[in-house]
Amino acid sequence: MAELPATLGEALAAARGRIPASEARMFLREVAGCTAAQVAAYPERGLAAEQAARYVELLDRRAAGEPVAYLLGEREFYGRRFGVSPAVLIPRPETELIVDLVKARIAPEAAPAILDLGTGSGALAVTLALEIPAARVTAVDLSPTALAVARANAAALGAQVSFVESDWFAAVGAARFDFIVSNPPYIVDDDPHLAEGDVRFEPRSALASGRSGLDDLTRIAAAAPAFLAPGGWLLMEHGYDQAAAVRALLAAAGFVAVESACDLAGIERVTLGRYPAGGVDAGARQA
C-alpha cells in the first residue's frame, strides 16, 4: 500500500497529474475541514491518518472517473446545495434556465400549481417552491430511490413539495397545473457519450430515450394538455440539436406561443409553449 500523505502539501502533490488541482483542493477541504485559503497558505499542515486515507480514496475514485458530485454527495443548483447520489442525475447549470422562465411568467402574488416530471434530486421542484413561496409544487418520479433523495433535499432546504411515485402522468390523477416542467431523458440510446465522462456513472434511465432521443419528450408533449389549466405552460429541457423537433411536438399537441430559450452558452436548451385557454379540438391534439 502506498504511503499516505502526511500534510496538505503532500496530498496536493499526490494528485498532480491524476486529477485537476481544483478538485484536489476541494477534496482536502472536505476531509480536513479547512478553507481554500488554508490549503494554499499552510501546505505543512498535518493530516490525521483517517483524513489522509479518506483523501486517497476520493483521489483514486475520481481518477477512475467517478463524478465529484457523487463523491462529495452534493451539487449546487440555483445557489443552493442539493444532496445527490448515483440514483439521480447530477443537477446541471443549464437546467436553472427553466426556473428563470417560470418566474418570468408568474404575476405578482400568484399562487401557481406546478408539476415537475422526473424530479430526480428534486432540484427543479425544490427550487421553484423556494423561489415562488406561494406555489403549490408536485414532483413525480418513477424511481422510489430518487424520490427519497428529493424528499431529503426538500426537508433539508425547508421546501413544501408533494411527491408522487409515477411513470410521468400515470399517477398524477385529475389535477390541473399552471406550469408543467421537466428535464426528461433526451439522449439517443446508442450515443457514444453515454460511455464517457461523468455520465457513465449516472442512471441511464435518466439520460437515454430511444433511437432519436425524443421518446419521452414526445410522450410528455402529447399528454400534457390534459393536465394543464387553461393558459398553462409546458417547459421541457432537451438536447443541443433538438429544439426544432421539440417545437414541432408542442405545435402538434396544440400549444401556442411556442419558442426555444438559450442557455448561457447560447444553445437552445429549453422549449416552452402555452396551452390556449379554449383548448383545441380532438383532431388537433392527435395531429
Disulfide bonds with the S-S distance in Angstrom:
none
